[in-house]
Amino acid sequence: MSVLWTGEELAQATKGRFGSEDGADIRVSGVSIDTRTLATGDLFIALLGENADGHAHVAMALDRGAAVVLVHRTDELDGVEPTDPRLLIVGDTMVGLWDLARTARARFTGDVVAVTGSVGKTTTKDMLRVALGALGKTHASVASYNNHWGVPLTLARLPRDAVFCVSEIGMNHPGEITPLAELVRPDVAVISTIGSAHLGHMGSLEAIAREKASLIAALPQGATAVVPDDAEGQTIFADIARQAGVTLWHSGFAARSEARLTDLDLSGEGSRFVAHIAGHAVPVEISAPGEHLARNALSVLAVVAALHGDMAKLAEAAEALADFVPGAGRGAATPILRGEALLLDESYNASVLSIQAALGVLKLLQAKRRIAVLGDIRELGDFSREEHLSLEPSVSAVADLVFCCGPHMKDLFDALPSSRQGSWREDSAALAPLVRKALQAGDAVLIKGSFGSRMKIIVDALKAEAA
């Protein structure tokens, strides 16, 4: 078993005490906050959340092989004695998790990359995992673990022998990025995009750009930040980088950009282009289609160049990107209808920018009909009607038939030409059978909506009925 933490290290990091002195001899191989995915030898952290208390699952965690359980109370632990050597008792388990994260970051001698952005954070992070993984052992956030518990959990799980660590950092409200960025202490920062996601909470694109730029401010002097060359907030990025003594690299199509993309060849199977970075020209091929993914890949290679500027490393990382595959709900394409139709699963989340990007991919796919199934974009507040209606030209230009669900997507649906209107329903569960019934051989179907719109219900229905 690879030792992630010793009992003594855990106690020192969290300022906790074991139920008995024997706990100091314990060895931990992983960190978990969920008994459903806990592995033998893990540290289980009993977090107290809004809807659940991990202390209710302490006995189960121990039964399933947890080596240590981090708790901040010892009463009502379902038969577990306060003197159990596997209990590590602290004042607050969330504080204990953050303490572990700080200790893990302090002992780490490799390079840390942090990613934020309105759209494409997780995809960029996953591409970094692949590209940097070709150069050394790389540890990265799981799924979208980018909030007040996901970021410290990523660091607490950081292996001793990793060479690179990639942390995704998200936000919903002002002021959330700075404490997470200060915890991660990145060596390189990436902003994927600036868009209207969370506009209802933030109030303006300028405010969103300023919040995202907090990641640049957290960089050490002389470090590099990679930003899109066409994103909102260029003046903000430049001002903050100058104040922090950080080098700002722009990434995109502009001739002036430090990371530049040329010779882009898009198809339904993927993309080919040439990346021009740090005086090098590197051919790149990725199997995932879409201009937005090519741009993400360019930013990833800019990170590699910022860390290791030699051509050999850059070429090795570029070659590795050929193996990148989009995650579930983030652009994975699956044959359905006994292989006679194609499902483009973008169901995990949505914003105006990401829907436009997904429509761009749908347009690339070979199909008799292109069908868009769209759910509400959440967290837009007073901007909701305007933002949803702004999609009409893009949707009408690509989709032959459109299905929508949710009160906000009703605005878009009503604005579409009648020839493109499939059906609208209040929620995804009601819409799913209508989409399923309309499906024909030769169709390419895009499913997209915010997580709260539960568009995966439609994905699951199409896979089950039309496999």
C-alpha positions as CSV (number, residue, x, y, z in Angstrom):
1,M,0.0,0.0,0.0
2,S,1.3,3.4,-0.9
3,V,1.2,5.6,2.2
4,L,-0.5,9.0,1.7
5,W,-0.5,10.0,5.3
6,T,0.8,8.5,8.6
7,G,-1.3,8.8,11.7
8,E,1.3,11.1,13.2
9,E,1.2,13.4,10.2
10,L,-2.6,13.5,10.3
11,A,-2.6,14.5,14.0
12,Q,0.0,17.2,13.4
13,A,-1.7,18.6,10.4
14,T,-5.1,18.8,11.9
15,K,-4.1,19.5,15.5
16,G,-6.3,16.5,16.4
17,R,-6.0,13.7,18.9
18,F,-6.7,10.0,18.4
19,G,-9.2,8.1,20.5
20,S,-6.2,6.2,21.9
21,E,-2.4,6.5,21.4
22,D,-2.4,3.5,19.0
23,G,-3.8,5.7,16.3
24,A,-0.5,7.3,15.6
25,D,0.8,4.1,14.1
26,I,-2.0,4.0,11.4
27,R,-1.2,4.4,7.7
28,V,-3.6,5.9,5.2
29,S,-3.7,5.3,1.5
30,G,-6.5,7.6,0.4
31,V,-9.0,10.3,1.5
32,S,-12.8,10.0,1.3
33,I,-15.9,12.0,2.2
34,D,-18.4,9.4,0.9
35,T,-18.8,5.9,2.2
36,R,-20.2,4.8,-1.2
37,T,-16.8,5.2,-2.8
38,L,-14.6,4.6,0.2
39,A,-11.7,2.2,-0.2
40,T,-10.0,0.0,2.4
41,G,-7.2,2.1,4.0
42,D,-8.8,5.4,3.4
43,L,-9.2,8.3,5.8
44,F,-12.9,9.1,6.0
45,I,-13.7,12.7,6.9
46,A,-17.1,13.2,8.5
47,L,-18.1,16.5,7.0
48,L,-21.2,18.4,8.2
49,G,-23.1,19.7,5.2
50,E,-26.4,21.5,4.7
51,N,-28.3,18.3,4.1
52,A,-26.2,15.6,5.7
53,D,-23.8,14.9,8.5
54,G,-20.9,12.5,7.9
55,H,-20.9,11.5,11.5
56,A,-24.0,9.4,10.8
57,H,-21.8,7.2,8.6
58,V,-18.8,6.7,10.8
59,A,-19.6,3.2,11.8
60,M,-20.3,2.3,8.2
61,A,-17.0,3.8,7.1
62,L,-15.1,1.7,9.7
63,D,-17.0,-1.4,8.6
64,R,-16.0,-0.8,5.0
65,G,-12.3,-0.6,5.9
66,A,-11.5,3.0,6.7
67,A,-8.1,3.3,8.5
68,V,-9.0,6.5,10.2
69,V,-12.2,8.6,10.6
70,L,-11.9,12.4,11.2
71,V,-14.7,13.6,13.5
72,H,-15.5,16.6,15.6
73,R,-17.8,14.8,18.0
74,T,-17.8,11.3,19.5
75,D,-21.4,11.0,20.7
76,E,-24.0,9.0,18.9
77,L,-21.6,7.3,16.5
78,D,-23.7,4.1,16.3
79,G,-21.7,1.9,18.7
80,V,-18.2,3.3,18.0
81,E,-16.4,4.1,21.2
82,P,-14.8,7.5,21.8
83,T,-11.6,5.5,22.7
84,D,-11.4,3.8,19.3
85,P,-7.9,4.4,18.0
86,R,-9.2,4.9,14.5
87,L,-11.0,8.1,15.6
88,L,-9.1,11.3,15.0
89,I,-10.9,14.0,16.9
90,V,-10.7,17.7,15.8
91,G,-12.6,20.9,16.6
92,D,-14.2,21.0,13.1
93,T,-13.9,18.5,10.3
94,M,-14.1,21.1,7.5
95,V,-11.3,23.0,9.1
96,G,-9.4,19.7,9.5
97,L,-9.8,19.1,5.7
98,W,-8.4,22.5,4.9
99,D,-5.5,21.9,7.4
100,L,-4.7,18.7,5.6
101,A,-4.8,20.5,2.3
102,R,-2.3,23.2,3.5
103,T,0.1,20.5,4.8
104,A,-0.1,18.5,1.5
105,R,0.5,21.7,-0.5
106,A,3.4,22.7,1.7
107,R,5.2,19.3,1.3
108,F,4.6,19.1,-2.4
109,T,7.7,19.9,-4.5
110,G,6.2,19.6,-8.0
111,D,4.3,22.1,-10.1
112,V,0.7,23.1,-9.4
113,V,-1.6,24.3,-12.1
114,A,-5.0,26.0,-11.3
115,V,-7.9,26.3,-13.8
116,T,-10.9,28.5,-13.6
117,G,-13.4,30.0,-16.1
118,S,-17.1,30.3,-16.9
119,V,-17.0,27.4,-19.3
120,G,-14.5,24.6,-20.0
121,K,-12.8,24.4,-16.6
122,T,-13.3,20.6,-16.2
123,T,-12.4,19.8,-19.8
124,T,-9.3,22.0,-19.6
125,K,-8.4,20.3,-16.3
126,D,-8.9,16.8,-17.9
127,M,-6.8,17.8,-20.9
128,L,-4.0,19.0,-18.5
129,R,-4.2,15.6,-16.8
130,V,-3.5,13.9,-20.1
131,A,-0.9,16.3,-21.4
132,L,1.1,16.6,-18.2
133,G,0.7,12.9,-17.5
134,A,2.9,12.2,-20.5
135,L,5.7,14.1,-18.7
136,G,5.3,12.8,-15.2
137,K,2.9,11.5,-12.5
138,T,0.0,13.9,-12.5
139,H,-2.7,14.3,-9.8
140,A,-5.9,16.2,-10.7
141,S,-9.3,17.1,-9.4
142,V,-12.0,14.4,-9.7
143,A,-15.0,15.3,-11.8
144,S,-15.9,19.0,-10.9
145,Y,-14.4,19.1,-7.4
146,N,-13.9,22.8,-7.5
147,N,-15.6,24.3,-4.4
148,H,-14.9,24.9,-0.7
149,W,-14.6,21.1,-0.1
150,G,-13.6,19.8,-3.5
151,V,-10.4,21.9,-3.8
152,P,-9.0,21.0,-0.3
153,L,-10.0,17.4,-0.9
154,T,-8.0,17.4,-4.1
155,L,-4.9,18.6,-2.3
156,A,-5.4,16.2,0.7
157,R,-5.3,13.4,-1.8
158,L,-2.1,14.6,-3.5
159,P,0.4,11.7,-3.7
160,R,3.9,12.2,-2.3
161,D,5.5,11.2,-5.5
162,A,3.4,13.3,-8.0
163,V,5.2,15.6,-10.3
164,F,2.2,17.7,-11.3
165,C,-1.0,18.7,-9.6
166,V,-4.0,20.2,-11.4
167,S,-6.7,21.9,-9.4
168,E,-10.0,23.2,-10.8
169,I,-11.4,26.3,-9.0
170,G,-15.0,27.4,-9.4
171,M,-17.3,30.1,-8.0
172,N,-20.9,31.1,-7.8
173,H,-20.6,34.3,-5.9
174,P,-18.1,37.1,-5.4
175,G,-15.1,36.4,-3.2
176,E,-15.1,32.7,-3.6
177,I,-11.9,32.2,-5.7
178,T,-9.4,34.0,-3.6
179,P,-9.4,31.7,-0.5
180,L,-9.3,28.6,-2.8
181,A,-6.5,30.1,-4.9
182,E,-4.5,31.0,-1.8
183,L,-4.9,27.4,-0.6
184,V,-3.7,25.9,-3.9
185,R,-0.9,28.4,-4.4
186,P,-0.6,27.7,-8.2
187,D,2.6,28.0,-10.2
188,V,0.7,28.5,-13.4
189,A,-3.0,29.7,-13.8
190,V,-5.4,29.2,-16.7
191,I,-8.6,31.0,-17.4
192,S,-10.6,29.0,-19.9
193,T,-13.4,31.5,-20.8
194,I,-15.4,34.4,-19.5
195,G,-19.1,34.1,-20.0
196,S,-22.5,34.7,-18.5
197,A,-22.6,31.7,-16.2
198,H,-23.7,32.9,-12.7
199,L,-24.6,36.3,-14.1
200,G,-27.6,36.5,-11.8
201,H,-25.2,36.3,-8.8
202,M,-22.4,38.4,-10.2
203,G,-24.3,41.2,-12.0
204,S,-22.0,41.8,-15.1
205,L,-19.4,40.1,-17.2
206,E,-16.9,42.6,-15.9
207,A,-17.6,41.4,-12.3
208,I,-17.2,37.8,-13.5
209,A,-13.9,38.6,-15.2
210,R,-12.6,40.3,-12.1
211,E,-13.5,37.4,-9.9
212,K,-11.8,34.9,-12.2
213,A,-8.8,37.2,-12.3
214,S,-8.4,36.6,-8.6
215,L,-6.6,33.4,-9.6
216,I,-3.9,35.5,-11.4
217,A,-3.4,37.6,-8.2
218,A,-2.7,34.4,-6.3
219,L,0.3,33.5,-8.5
220,P,3.9,34.1,-7.2
221,Q,5.9,36.9,-8.8
222,G,7.4,35.8,-12.2
223,A,4.8,33.1,-12.7
224,T,2.6,32.8,-15.9
225,A,-1.1,33.1,-16.4
226,V,-2.8,31.9,-19.6
227,V,-6.0,33.7,-20.7
228,P,-8.2,33.6,-23.9
229,D,-7.2,36.4,-26.3
230,D,-10.9,37.3,-27.0
231,A,-12.4,37.1,-23.6
232,E,-14.1,39.8,-21.7
233,G,-11.8,41.5,-19.1
234,Q,-8.5,41.9,-21.0
235,T,-7.8,45.2,-19.2
236,I,-8.6,43.6,-15.8
237,F,-6.3,40.6,-16.5
238,A,-3.5,42.9,-17.6
239,D,-3.8,45.2,-14.6
240,I,-3.9,42.4,-12.0
241,A,-1.0,40.6,-13.7
242,R,1.1,43.8,-13.7
243,Q,0.3,44.4,-10.0
244,A,1.3,40.8,-9.1
245,G,4.4,40.8,-11.3
246,V,2.9,37.9,-13.4
247,T,3.6,37.2,-17.1
248,L,0.4,37.2,-19.1
249,W,0.1,34.9,-22.1
250,H,-2.9,35.2,-24.4
251,S,-4.2,32.1,-26.2
252,G,-6.3,32.0,-29.4
253,F,-6.3,33.0,-33.0
254,A,-4.9,36.5,-32.8
255,A,-1.5,37.1,-34.5
256,R,-0.2,38.9,-31.4
257,S,-1.1,36.1,-29.0
258,E,1.8,34.3,-27.2
259,A,-0.1,31.0,-27.8
260,R,-1.5,31.0,-31.3
261,L,-3.7,28.5,-33.2
262,T,-3.4,28.2,-37.0
263,D,-4.4,25.8,-39.8
264,L,-7.5,24.6,-37.9
265,D,-9.2,21.7,-39.6
266,L,-12.5,20.8,-37.9
267,S,-14.6,17.6,-38.5
268,G,-17.1,15.5,-36.6
269,E,-14.3,13.2,-35.6
270,G,-12.0,15.8,-34.1
271,S,-9.6,18.7,-34.9
272,R,-6.2,19.3,-36.3
273,F,-4.2,22.5,-35.9
274,V,-0.8,23.9,-35.4
275,A,0.1,25.4,-32.0
276,H,2.6,28.3,-32.1
277,I,4.0,28.7,-28.5
278,A,7.3,30.0,-27.2
279,G,8.9,30.1,-30.6
280,H,7.8,26.5,-31.4
281,A,5.3,25.3,-33.9
282,V,3.7,22.0,-32.9
283,P,1.1,19.9,-34.9
284,V,-1.8,18.8,-32.7
285,E,-4.6,16.3,-33.3
286,I,-7.4,15.6,-30.9
287,S,-10.2,13.1,-31.3
288,A,-12.9,15.4,-29.7
289,P,-14.6,17.7,-32.2
290,G,-15.3,21.4,-31.7
291,E,-13.4,24.7,-32.0
292,H,-13.7,25.3,-28.3
293,L,-11.9,22.1,-27.5
294,A,-9.1,23.0,-29.9
295,R,-8.7,26.3,-28.0
296,N,-8.7,24.4,-24.7
297,A,-5.9,22.2,-26.0
298,L,-3.9,25.2,-27.1
299,S,-4.2,26.7,-23.6
300,V,-3.1,23.4,-22.1
301,L,0.0,23.3,-24.3
302,A,0.7,26.9,-23.3
303,V,0.8,25.7,-19.7
304,V,3.3,23.0,-20.7
305,A,5.5,25.6,-22.4
306,A,5.3,27.8,-19.3
307,L,6.5,24.9,-17.2
308,H,8.9,23.2,-19.6
309,G,9.7,25.4,-22.6
310,D,11.7,22.9,-24.7
311,M,10.3,21.6,-27.9
312,A,10.6,17.9,-26.9
313,K,8.3,18.3,-23.9
314,L,5.8,20.3,-25.9
315,A,5.7,17.7,-28.7
316,E,5.3,14.9,-26.2
317,A,2.4,16.6,-24.5
318,A,0.8,17.4,-27.8
319,E,1.0,13.8,-28.9
320,A,-0.6,12.7,-25.7
321,L,-3.7,14.9,-26.3
322,A,-4.6,12.6,-29.2
323,D,-5.9,10.2,-26.5
324,F,-8.1,12.8,-24.8
325,V,-11.8,11.8,-24.5
326,P,-14.5,14.1,-23.3
327,G,-16.1,13.1,-19.9
328,A,-19.6,11.9,-19.4
329,G,-22.1,14.8,-20.0
330,R,-19.3,17.0,-21.5
331,G,-19.5,16.1,-25.2
332,A,-19.2,12.4,-25.3
333,A,-20.8,11.0,-28.5
334,T,-22.6,7.6,-28.3
335,P,-24.4,5.6,-31.0
336,I,-28.1,5.0,-30.3
337,L,-31.1,3.6,-32.2
338,R,-29.2,0.4,-32.8
339,G,-26.3,2.4,-34.2
340,E,-28.4,4.4,-36.7
341,A,-28.4,7.7,-34.7
342,L,-25.9,9.6,-32.6
343,L,-26.3,11.1,-29.2
344,L,-24.1,14.1,-28.2
345,D,-24.2,14.2,-24.4
346,E,-23.6,17.7,-23.1
347,S,-26.1,17.2,-20.2
348,Y,-23.8,18.0,-17.3
349,N,-24.2,21.8,-17.3
350,A,-24.9,24.8,-19.6
351,S,-24.4,28.5,-20.3
352,V,-25.0,30.6,-23.4
353,L,-21.3,30.1,-24.5
354,S,-21.3,26.4,-23.9
355,I,-24.6,25.9,-25.7
356,Q,-23.2,27.8,-28.7
357,A,-20.1,25.7,-28.6
358,A,-22.1,22.5,-28.5
359,L,-24.2,23.6,-31.4
360,G,-20.9,24.1,-33.3
361,V,-20.1,20.5,-32.7
362,L,-23.6,19.4,-33.7
363,K,-23.2,21.2,-37.0
364,L,-20.0,19.2,-37.7
365,L,-21.7,15.8,-37.3
366,Q,-22.9,14.0,-40.4
367,A,-26.6,13.5,-40.0
368,K,-29.9,13.6,-41.9
369,R,-31.4,15.8,-39.1
370,R,-29.8,17.7,-36.3
371,I,-31.9,17.8,-33.2
372,A,-31.2,20.1,-30.2
373,V,-32.8,19.2,-26.8
374,L,-32.2,22.1,-24.4
375,G,-33.0,22.7,-20.8
376,D,-32.9,25.9,-18.7
377,I,-29.7,27.7,-18.0
378,R,-29.7,28.5,-14.3
379,E,-28.3,31.3,-12.1
380,L,-29.0,34.1,-14.6
381,G,-31.4,36.0,-12.4
382,D,-32.9,39.1,-14.1
383,F,-30.9,38.4,-17.2
384,S,-32.5,35.0,-17.9
385,R,-35.0,36.0,-20.6
386,E,-32.5,38.0,-22.5
387,E,-29.8,35.3,-22.3
388,H,-32.1,32.5,-23.4
389,L,-33.5,34.6,-26.3
390,S,-29.9,35.4,-27.4
391,L,-29.5,31.7,-28.4
392,E,-32.3,31.8,-31.1
393,P,-30.0,32.7,-34.1
394,S,-27.5,30.0,-33.2
395,V,-30.1,27.3,-32.6
396,S,-32.1,28.2,-35.8
397,A,-28.9,28.1,-37.9
398,V,-27.9,24.6,-36.8
399,A,-30.9,22.6,-35.5
400,D,-33.6,21.1,-37.8
401,L,-35.8,20.3,-34.8
402,V,-35.7,21.7,-31.2
403,F,-37.1,20.4,-28.0
404,C,-37.0,22.5,-24.8
405,C,-37.9,22.1,-21.2
406,G,-38.1,24.6,-18.3
407,P,-39.8,27.9,-17.9
408,H,-36.8,29.9,-19.2
409,M,-36.3,27.8,-22.3
410,K,-40.0,28.4,-23.1
411,D,-38.9,31.9,-24.2
412,L,-36.4,30.5,-26.7
413,F,-38.8,27.8,-27.9
414,D,-41.6,30.4,-28.6
415,A,-39.1,32.5,-30.5
416,L,-38.1,29.7,-32.9
417,P,-39.6,29.3,-36.4
418,S,-42.6,26.9,-36.2
419,S,-40.9,24.6,-38.6
420,R,-38.2,24.0,-36.0
421,Q,-40.4,23.6,-33.0
422,G,-40.5,20.0,-31.7
423,S,-42.1,20.2,-28.2
424,W,-41.7,22.1,-25.0
425,R,-42.5,20.7,-21.5
426,E,-42.1,22.0,-18.0
427,D,-39.3,19.5,-17.1
428,S,-37.0,16.9,-18.6
429,A,-39.0,13.9,-17.3
430,A,-42.0,15.1,-19.3
431,L,-40.0,15.9,-22.4
432,A,-38.0,12.7,-22.5
433,P,-40.8,10.4,-24.1
434,L,-41.5,13.1,-26.7
435,V,-37.9,13.2,-27.8
436,R,-37.7,9.5,-27.8
437,K,-40.8,9.2,-30.0
438,A,-39.4,11.7,-32.5
439,L,-36.1,10.0,-32.9
440,Q,-35.3,8.6,-36.4
441,A,-32.4,6.8,-38.1
442,G,-29.8,9.3,-39.3
443,D,-30.5,11.8,-36.5
444,A,-27.8,13.5,-34.4
445,V,-29.2,14.6,-31.1
446,L,-27.6,17.2,-28.8
447,I,-28.7,17.1,-25.1
448,K,-27.7,20.3,-23.1
449,G,-28.9,22.1,-20.0
450,S,-27.8,23.2,-16.6
451,F,-27.3,20.5,-14.0
452,G,-30.5,21.5,-12.2
453,S,-32.5,21.0,-15.4
454,R,-31.7,17.2,-15.0
455,M,-31.1,16.6,-18.7
456,K,-29.4,13.3,-17.9
457,I,-33.0,11.9,-17.6
458,I,-33.4,12.4,-21.3
459,V,-29.9,11.0,-22.1
460,D,-30.7,7.9,-20.0
461,A,-34.1,7.5,-21.7
462,L,-32.6,7.6,-25.2
463,K,-29.8,5.2,-24.4
464,A,-32.3,2.7,-22.8
465,E,-35.0,2.9,-25.5
466,A,-32.9,3.4,-28.6
467,A,-29.8,1.2,-27.9
